[in-house]
Amino acid sequence: MNILHSIVKRPLRAALAGALTLGLPAAALTAPATPAVAAQGDLDRAVGALRAIATMQADFTQTDRQGQTARGVMTLKRPGKIRFEYEKSVPLLVVSNGRSLYLIDYEVDQVQRWPIKNSPLGVLLDPNRDIARYGKLVSTGNPDVVSIEVRDPKRPEFGMITMIFVRSATAPGGLQLTNWVALDSQNNRTTVRLRNHRYGVAVADSTFRFKDPRKSSRRPR
């Protein structure tokens, strides 16, 4: 299951109900194929760019088909840690401690857990494993925009993620991840757009813990 799609499935705030879609540039779907040598080079550069990020924070926007949105701050720390802190009006949290990815719903006091490898977000947390082996370039027709689709054809239940990078001299590895779309095995789409990237920020490991809202346990995880 796509954990970020699970976030928006609840009547949540019905404004966010339904699958999320990504408005990719039309050129990304219609442009001629990129030469093989350039494609391989950009694939390697994308892997290098993600591996070069030690820590990062960015503002994110999640948008549905009707244009309704949820916002927050994403924090990433290698190896394997990520946190999506939503705006106060959305009582949800998504966090990975490096082993598992959790969805915490503080409105109904529920916690769901997925192994990282079962989520498309695993690509962001372990670019070596997923992108280098299962990634392919999707032509954009724009030399400054790199689109990479990652899926494991032998494990379709793990879904697919398409990541969009823009060349940037200020980003680690020269490529900045600007947005992605995750597609799960039920064809549910989730879109995340990033802005205001901050690299190399100090991030404590405690950032990736959470207060368990279930009555049986109030201890931080």
C-alpha positions, 0 to 999 in steps of 0.5 A: 500500500502507498502510505501517503495515499492512505493519508488522504483516503480518510474522509479527512477531511474530505477535502483531501479524499481521493487519489492525488495526481501530478501535473507533469510538464506535457513534454515529459509525456510526448518528447522524443526519447533521450539518447541512451548515453545521456539517459544513463548519465542522468540516472547515475547523476540522480542516484549521486544527488540523492546519496549526497544529501546528508540532511534536508528540509523542504516545505511540501504541498500535497495536491488532489485531483480537485486542486485541494491541498495539504501542506507541511515540512519534510525532513530527511536524514540519512540513512533512512529517516524521513518525517512529514509534519503536516500543518496544524489543521491536519492531525497526521504524521508520517515518519520513518525511523530508518527501518519502518514507515509509520502513519500516525493519526492523532484524530482517531489515535491510530498507528499504521506501520509499513516496512520501508522496502514496501513503500515507494518512498524507499527509493528516497531513503535507499537510492542505491538499492532502488534507482540504480537497479530499477530506474529508467529515464522518462524523456522530458524534452528539457535538458534542465529537467530529469524525470526518473521512473522507478519500479520493481517489475517482479514486485508490483505490489510495491508500487512505482515512484516517478521523481522530477529533478531540476539541474541546480548548482546549489543542490548536492550532486547538481540535481534538486528533487522538486516533486514526485508522484507515487503510484501504488498497486491499486493505481492510487496516485499521491503527489508531493511538491517540494520548495524552499530546500535547505541542505545540511541542516542540523537534525536530531535523531529524536526528530524521527520519533513520535508520541504513540497516541494509542491508549495502550502505550504513551511512550515515544517510538 
